[in-house]
Amino acid sequence: MLRRFLAALAAAALALGANAQDYPRQAITVVIPLAPGDATDIAGRAMGEELSRLMKVPVIAVNRPGAGGSIAADSVAKAPKDGYTVLFSVNSALTFRRVLEPQGVPYDPMKDLTALGFATRTPSVLAVRPDAPYRSFREMVEYAKKNPGKVRVGTAGPGSVGDFCVQIMNSQTGAGFTMVPFKGAAPAVAALRGGHIEGVVLALGALAAHFKNDVLKPALISSKFPALPDIPTLAELGYRQNLLGVWIAFFAPAGIPAEVASALVSAIEKTVKNPEIAARLIPLGIMPEYLPPGQVQAEMRDEQRRVEEIARRSGLLK
């Protein structure tokens, strides 16, 4: 009986190795944590098309929005460990929600997901109306100090990147901005344009078209971006900490075969570095940026530490 068991185990191991070497043999699903038409969705589908060309199999985008991206991340963490289900995840599902609502995140991104490569980085931007009574971020801070409680800054929701950015601006400058959460970027922009709030902090992709039409103007950015070279970061203004930005990376379930992971990593690197992808995404406010798996994990650890510090200072964590 023992010999039969060992023989069956060896046969299974050989079959797994053969399957890994033959990878990919069928369609690959890329799970996107946001709704169709979102800038992240557009980026995921654009990269999926290139991955399909490189890997010579269909790459199918599936949208699973909700719970700050954790629904999508959890579905991939629990998917078969065969490399045919891949996550295209925003950082909120990997660091922010893990800090703020650990009981609502049924996976450990460091243990249950395998990083495959960094894909894009999108700066967060503080936007105001062109008719605002301040022409720069410094003037906005001074105005807020002279008018306590009257400078309201909208975000895409509690616990979002924008929420943390407001916390950072207040802690660095003492401005006392009032954070106003909305159910997404679109209603926040509508409230700003309608004069109900004085600013918004959102991903550049949600604001780029409004800047082009001169409906809104940028006042501060989390990191430099080619289309907005004159917009300062907090560091450029002499503050210690920049705003947090939005980044996206590819992941697979933990435990996929090494040969499968290697094939995916190679294809993802080529995809992200393709100039045609950059030409499609940069006008949307999305900058392709490749980092290998080890650096993705380092970025996650560093951001989780920073988010925990900000959350404790602002009273979000006890």
N, C-alpha and C positions, 0 to 999 in steps of 0.2 A: 504493500500500500504506500509506504514511504517513497519507494522508487517511482511509482506511478505519479505521486504528487510532485516530486522533484522534476520528473520529465515534463509534466504539464506546465509547471512553473517556467522551466527553461523554454518550452515552446512559446509560451505567452510573451516572454522577454524577447525572443527572436522576432516574433510577429510585430511587437511594438517597435523594435529597431527598424524593421523593414518598412513599416508604415511611416516612421519618422523620416527615413531616407527618401521615401516617395513623395513627401510633402511638397506642395499641396496637390491634392487629387480631386478636390471639390470646392464649391463656393465658400468664401470666407465672409462671415458677418461682422460688420463694424457697428458697434452699439454707440449711439450718440445720445448724450444725456439731456439734450434740449429739443425744442419743437422744430418741425420743418420750417425752413426759411430763416431761422436765426443765423447770425454770422458764423457761429460755431458749426452749425449744420452744413452751411455752404462750404466751409473749410474741410470738414470731414468728408463730404461727398467728392470734393475736388481731389483730395488725396486718395480717396478710395478708387477713383478712376485710374490714377497713376499706378497704384498698387496692383490693380487688376491687370494692367498692361505688363507690369514687370513680372508678376507671378503667374500670369497666363491662366488665371481662373477668374470667374466672376467675384467681385467684391460688393456685397449687398449692404447698404446703409439701413439701419433700423433705429428709429427714434424711440427712446424710453425716457421722456422727461419726468420731472417731479422730485421733490424732497432734496433740492439742491444738488442733484446729480447722483444721489446715493442709490436710487432705485436702479439706475443703469449700472453703476459700479457693482452693486450686490449681485445683479444678474450675471455679470461676467465672472465675478469671484466664484460663483457656484456653477459655472458652465463646465462642460467636459474639458479635460486637460489635453486637448488635441491640437490646439492652434487654429481652430476654425471659428472661434468667437473671440473678437478683439474689442477692447474698450478705447474710445477716443474721448478722454475725460478732461473736464475742467478742474482746476485746482480746488474749487470749493468742496467737491465731493471727496477729496483726498486729505485735506488739511483743516479747512474751516469747520465743516460739520463734525469731523472727528473730535475736535476740541470742544465745540459748543454743545453738541448733542450726542455724546458717545453712546448713550442708551438707544438712540434711534439709528445708529449706523452698525448694522450687524456684520461688519467685516473689518479687518485690520488691513489697510492699504499696503503696509509694509510687509505683511506676512501672507496675505491672501491673493495678492496681485503681483505679477511679474512685469517690471518696467521694460518696455521695448524701445523707447526713444522719445525724446522731447520733440514736439511738433511745431507749436506756435507760441508766440508771446504777444499779448495785446495790452497796451498801457491803459491804466485807468486815467480818466480826465475829469477835472472839475470844470464844468461849463456854466456860464452865466448868460444873461440876455445882453445884447449890445447896448441897451439903454440903462444899464445898471449904473448906480452913482459911484462906481469905482472902476478904474481902468486896468488894474493889476491885482494880483493876489495879495500883495502887501497892503494895498489900499483897501481891499475887501476885509482883511484882518482888522485894520484900524477902524473901519466902519462898524464891524461887528462888535468891537470892544466899546465903541461909543454908543451903540444901540443894542444893549443886551437882550438876547432872546428874539431879535427881529431878523436874523439872517438864518433862514431855514434851508437846509441842503437835502435834497431827495436822493434816495438810493433805490436799488432794485429789490430791497427787502431786508428784514432783520437777519443778521449773520452773513450778509452778502459781502463781497469784497468792498463795495462802496461804503457799507456800514463801518467796516474797519478803517477805511480811509478817512471818514469823518472823525473817528476816534483819534487817529494819528494827527490830523490837522489840529484838533483841539489841544492834544497833549503837547505838541511841538510849539504852538503859537499862542495858546491861551485865548483863542478867538471866541470860544463859546458858541460855535455853530450848533443849531438844533437839527438833529438828524430826523428826517421824515421818511419812513419806509413806504414803498409802494409795492404792488404786486407785479413787478417786472419793470423793464427799462422804459417801455412805451408810455405807460401812464405817468412815470416820473418826468419824462420829457414834456408831455402834454401839460402837466401842472406848471412846469417852469415857463413854457411858452405862454401859458394863460395868466402868468403873474401871481400864482398861488404860492410859489416858493421862490427863493432867490438864487438857487443853484442846484446842480445835480452832480453826483460822482458816479460815472458809469464807464463801462468798457468803451474804448474809442469806436469800435464797430457800431455801437448804438448811436453815436453822435456825429460820425464823419459826414453824412449827408447834410446835416443841419449846419455844420461848419462851412461846407462848400456853398450853401445857399445863403450864408451870412445871417441865418435866423438866430443862431447861438454863437458864442465865441468861447474859445478855451482859455482858461486862466492858469491851470496847473496840470502837470502830467507826471505819471509815476516813473517813466523812463523815456529817453529821447526817441523820437520817431521821425523818419525822413520828411513826412508831409507837414510836420509841425515843428520845424527846427528852432523857432524862437520862443516856444512855450517852455517855461522853466520847470525844473523839478524842485522839490523842497531842499535837496542838498545844494543845488546851485544858488538857492536863496540863503544859504547859511545854516539850515536846520540839520539835525543829526540823522533823521530817518526819512526816507522817501515813502510815498504812497505805495500800497501794494497793487500789483498788476494782475491780470488774468493770464494764465498759461494753460496749455493743453498738451497732453502726452498720450502715447499709445501704451496700453497694458494688455496682458493676457492673464488667464488664471495661473496662480502659482502652481508649479509642478509640471509644466509642459516639457516635453523632451528637449534636450539641449539643441539638437539639430533643427528642430522646428523653431525654437526661439532665435537661433542664429539666422535662419532664412528670413524670418520676419524683421529682425533688426536690420539686416542688410538692405531689404527692400524699402523699409521705412526711411533709412538714412538717405538713400537715393531719391526717394520721393520728396522729402522735405528740402533737399538741396537743389531740386530741379528749378531752374530759373522760370520756367513756364508757370509753375505753381505760385512762385512769388509774384509774378505779373498779375495773376488772377486775384490774389489775396491782399496785397498791399493797398490797393485802392479801397478795400473794405475796412482798413484800419487794423489788419492782421499781418504780423510779421513772421514768416516761417523761420524757425530756429531749431537746428538739430543739436541735441546733446545725447550721448550714449547712456545706456541704462544705469550705470553706476552714478552718473551725475544727476540723473532724474531723481534717484533715491536721496542723494545728498540735498537736492533742492527741496524735496518734500520734508526732510527732517528739519532743515533750517527754517522753512516757512512755518512748520508746525510750532517750533520754538517761539518764533516771533509772534504768531497769532496767540499763543498761550499768554505771552507777556502782555500783549495789548488787551486781551480779554480780562486779565486779572486787574490791570490798571483801571479799566473802565467799569469794573464791577460785574462783568458778564460771567466771571468765574469766581468762586469763593475760595 
